[in-house]
């Protein structure tokens, strides 16, 4: 975030410098450039850089994902205070699943534990452990049992009551249940 702020200020100074060059050249030609030219160019630099970063954030994040971590869902957004997003919606959130390290449960080979990573622009990455049932298909948040619990992982998973339906065309289901990598 600090580096993005520094880059934004640098873009503003760079564009203001271009405006100063234009003002100087106009003075040499005998005409004066308007006073608002430098602040206008600085604002163009700020907005231009921020819009560029908003549209390239998703690609930058996906390119840094390790092997075995795949994007399973994206959320495009349009906002009234970002009128350019109505022309091309922005991806400001996405979910990636660590399908390369998904583990099959001992008692039921159709139950998988997989890490989901929730990415959101200007927020820290959140990690959620999910149980995927490939037979039903359904998913549930997995809460790690307490240390003094006598339940096995399988028994703990079976007691999970917050199962949610998972469509068979959902990328999470496809990546975990039908990929040959698991």
Helices and strands as residue ranges (DSSP letters): H 2-28, H 37-63, E 69-77, G 83-86, E 90-98, G 99-101, E 103-104, E 111-120, E 126-133, E 138-141, H 153-158, E 164-165, H 171-173, I 174-178
